[in-house]
Amino acid sequence: MTSNVATSDVAQSYAQALLSIAQSKNLTEEIGGDARTLVSLLSVNKDLQNFFSNPFIQSDNKKALIRQILGESGSSYLRNFLLLLVDKRRISFLEPILQQYLVLLRQLNQTVLAEVTSAVPLTEAQQQTIQAKVITLTKARLVELETKIDSDLIGGVIIKVGSQVIDASLRGQLRRLSLRLSSS
């Protein structure tokens, strides 16, 4: 197993290279969309991640799967980049590389990532309200929402932007009330 520092270094280098290619071809958003899809696919499908990480699986099989997953609809530059990762034996770093690419893309676009956890799915209006509040709070140009559902919250939301956490959930309010009562 590789260390987190080595993984971070590899991911940073390759993500920067991918961003350079995307910028030179004016495809940053298209590749960003494909990267989001792949990260989502890798996070829910651990078998796919294990397939790419397995050193005993032939490179040709990995390349064939990449071509099958991306098909003709995906960016040819991203497809060639992934094939290069297979050739360089770096495909096991695919998820961290793509996540780092998305971080660099957000920095380039002055976009912040807001992780929103709610008890129930948010409506479009609620998502827009949260985006507006986060823009006001962070002075960013755009906000990218990553939503999660946690029924233990009872109601309300928890918003995490970078290291800042805003707990507006009923569970959080009950916890704070309990602490105040116990300290009295």
Summary of the structure (lengths in Angstrom):
residues: 184
radius of gyration: 19.8
end to end distance: 49.7
largest distance: 67.3
contacts: 498
relative contact order: 0.11
helix: 65%
strand: 15%
